Amino acid sequence: MMGCRNFHQLQHDRRALLRLGALGIGGLSLANALGWNKVARASPPAPRAKSIIFLHQCGGPSHIDTFDLKPHAPDGIRGEFRPISSSIPGVPICEHLPKWGETLHLWGQIRSVRHNMKNHNSAGYYCLTGHAPPSDDIRLRDTLDLFPSYGSTVAHALGPTSPGIPPFVAYPHIVRDGSITPGQHASFLGKSCDPFFFQGDPNSNSFRLPELHVPANIGLERLVRRRELAQWIDEHQRMADRMAEVRGWSELQQQAFSMLTSPTLKNAFSLDEESDSLRDAYGRTTYGQSCLLARRLIERGVRFVTVYFSSGIGGNGSDGWDTHQENFKDLRSRLLPATDLTVPTLIRDLQSRGLLEETIVLWMGEFGRGPKIGDRDGKGRGHWPECYTVMIAGGGIRGGTVFGASDDQGAYPVENPVGPEDIAATLYWAMGIDPHSEIYDTQNRPLPMTPGNPIQALFT
């Protein structure tokens, strides 16, 4: 593999314009060595999807209070919410998800996901990569010994669809729990496979990407001339410095210049092109407008988009799903209404544009919530990785499928247990990537892309 180099925030000054390679979007790292690596694989499976939108539910949603309700369980387990009918006869949904219920026939439900990581950082890493962490530790940190994110692996295997379009975009925030949750980046695959991160809020009236806009006093022709000058300067710099990172400057500049001058990518971020009615339907929230942006990005060729529900796991002013204290109040007042407004709109929007058949939408948290009510103050549910529900739609998914089952209290799988590694394998397989391919670490040692197996029963 080639060397890596992070991009730094673009400064609108002469030095930055001479060095177009230094383009950065908040936490974005575009490649340092842009020959997108190919995985070692045998005959790949036939692709069923062209793109994936991963809706990551930071904090861990309660499966028992949403899709796998247990109305006949004892008091202290079944919860406060009642089941209502959905678009699938005999398959109810929570009363606070009526709009999602109208689209439930388009979804597959995996009700038997399980693992044994009870801390957010370790469980989050497992959920974001499909690889078990070395320990169940909230202090788990990103290192090159850990595996890359789903989107980075897809970027590594398939590369970009066209110049100037990153294969992997993630936003609006990095998941945190005292530290950055590992598994969001490319790790040993190299910075060329890192997500295109940005820090702007899509719900802001002033939302734009200044890093992707050339200053008004610099026309395209002048920009091209400055690019040529930058190349001449770097040729002489490379004579003085033979470090691998420096040797990648030429390719860095080419990719950065391609993005900087790409009308397709810049257009994707112009949410004001959408009608007010559609933007209202998605919800005038960061999450709602982020999901709308995800649709615009995959329309323009981005292969993998991760939308984080929140910048944190929940509590202390965060909007995440970590409902230890006030599970039912938080679900009823903010979490389920926002979800029920945005996610069904995304599905209908993709379907109306003919995109759902080629786009997988994955809705998943790092774990579920405990069956027993009474965590901490008597009103919450604790972390529960032993069994929870993951939702998946589009990309050839057989709508209405319920795969796996939990016991009568939603505590443990009783049918078809699967782990995050099987979710990972399913995503890769659906994208036409052999999930049992080998990828290589910084020492060129072969490692499994995932130890899991695709859940082919979900597909038509």
Rosetta blueprint (number, residue, H / E / L):
1 M L
2 M L
3 G L
4 C L
5 R L
6 N L
7 F L
8 H L
9 Q L
10 L L
11 Q L
12 H L
13 D L
14 R H
15 R H
16 A H
17 L H
18 L H
19 R L
20 L H
21 G H
22 A H
23 L L
24 G L
25 I L
26 G L
27 G L
28 L L
29 S L
30 L L
31 A L
32 N L
33 A L
34 L L
35 G L
36 W L
37 N L
38 K L
39 V L
40 A E
41 R L
42 A L
43 S L
44 P L
45 P L
46 A L
47 P L
48 R L
49 A L
50 K L
51 S E
52 I E
53 I E
54 F E
55 L E
56 H E
57 Q E
58 C L
59 G L
60 G L
61 P L
62 S L
63 H L
64 I L
65 D L
66 T L
67 F L
68 D L
69 L L
70 K L
71 P L
72 H L
73 A L
74 P L
75 D L
76 G L
77 I L
78 R L
79 G L
80 E L
81 F L
82 R L
83 P E
84 I E
85 S L
86 S L
87 S L
88 I L
89 P L
90 G L
91 V L
92 P L
93 I E
94 C E
95 E L
96 H L
97 L L
98 P H
99 K H
100 W H
101 G H
102 E H
103 T L
104 L H
105 H H
106 L H
107 W E
108 G E
109 Q E
110 I E
111 R E
112 S E
113 V E
114 R L
115 H L
116 N L
117 M L
118 K L
119 N L
120 H H
121 N H
122 S H
123 A H
124 G H
125 Y H
126 Y H
127 C H
128 L H
129 T H
130 G L
131 H L
132 A L
133 P L
134 P L
135 S L
136 D L
137 D L
138 I L
139 R L
140 L L
141 R L
142 D L
143 T L
144 L L
145 D L
146 L L
147 F L
148 P L
149 S L
150 Y H
151 G H
152 S H
153 T H
154 V H
155 A H
156 H H
157 A H
158 L H
159 G L
160 P L
161 T L
162 S L
163 P L
164 G L
165 I L
166 P L
167 P L
168 F E
169 V E
170 A E
171 Y E
172 P L
173 H L
174 I L
175 V L
176 R E
177 D L
178 G L
179 S L
180 I E
181 T L
182 P L
183 G L
184 Q L
185 H L
186 A L
187 S H
188 F H
189 L H
190 G L
191 K H
192 S H
193 C H
194 D L
195 P L
196 F E
197 F E
198 F L
199 Q L
200 G L
201 D L
202 P L
203 N L
204 S L
205 N L
206 S L
207 F L
208 R L
209 L L
210 P H
211 E H
212 L H
213 H L
214 V L
215 P L
216 A L
217 N L
218 I L
219 G L
220 L H
221 E H
222 R H
223 L H
224 V H
225 R H
226 R H
227 R H
228 E H
229 L H
230 A H
231 Q H
232 W H
233 I H
234 D H
235 E H
236 H H
237 Q H
238 R H
239 M H
240 A H
241 D L
242 R L
243 M L
244 A H
245 E H
246 V H
247 R H
248 G L
249 W H
250 S H
251 E H
252 L H
253 Q H
254 Q H
255 Q H
256 A H
257 F H
258 S H
259 M H
260 L H
261 T L
262 S L
263 P H
264 T H
265 L H
266 K H
267 N H
268 A H
269 F L
270 S L
271 L H
272 D H
273 E H
274 E L
275 S L
276 D H
277 S H
278 L H
279 R H
280 D H
281 A H
282 Y H
283 G L
284 R L
285 T L
286 T H
287 Y H
288 G H
289 Q H
290 S H
291 C H
292 L H
293 L H
294 A H
295 R H
296 R H
297 L H
298 I H
299 E H
300 R L
301 G L
302 V L
303 R L
304 F E
305 V E
306 T E
307 V E
308 Y E
309 F L
310 S L
311 S L
312 G E
313 I L
314 G L
315 G E
316 N L
317 G L
318 S E
319 D L
320 G L
321 W L
322 D L
323 T L
324 H L
325 Q L
326 E L
327 N H
328 F H
329 K H
330 D H
331 L H
332 R H
333 S H
334 R H
335 L H
336 L H
337 P H
338 A H
339 T H
340 D H
341 L H
342 T H
343 V H
344 P H
345 T H
346 L H
347 I H
348 R H
349 D H
350 L H
351 Q H
352 S H
353 R L
354 G L
355 L L
356 L H
357 E H
358 E H
359 T E
360 I E
361 V E
362 L E
363 W E
364 M E
365 G E
366 E L
367 F L
368 G E
369 R E
370 G L
371 P L
372 K L
373 I L
374 G L
375 D E
376 R L
377 D L
378 G L
379 K L
380 G E
381 R L
382 G L
383 H E
384 W E
385 P L
386 E L
387 C L
388 Y E
389 T E
390 V E
391 M E
392 I E
393 A E
394 G L
395 G L
396 G L
397 I E
398 R L
399 G L
400 G L
401 T L
402 V E
403 F E
404 G L
405 A E
406 S E
407 D L
408 D L
409 Q L
410 G L
411 A L
412 Y L
413 P E
414 V E
415 E E
416 N L
417 P L
418 V E
419 G L
420 P H
421 E H
422 D H
423 I H
424 A H
425 A H
426 T H
427 L H
428 Y H
429 W H
430 A H
431 M L
432 G L
433 I L
434 D L
435 P L
436 H L
437 S L
438 E E
439 I E
440 Y E
441 D L
442 T L
443 Q L
444 N L
445 R L
446 P E
447 L E
448 P E
449 M L
450 T L
451 P L
452 G L
453 N L
454 P L
455 I L
456 Q H
457 A H
458 L H
459 F E
460 T L
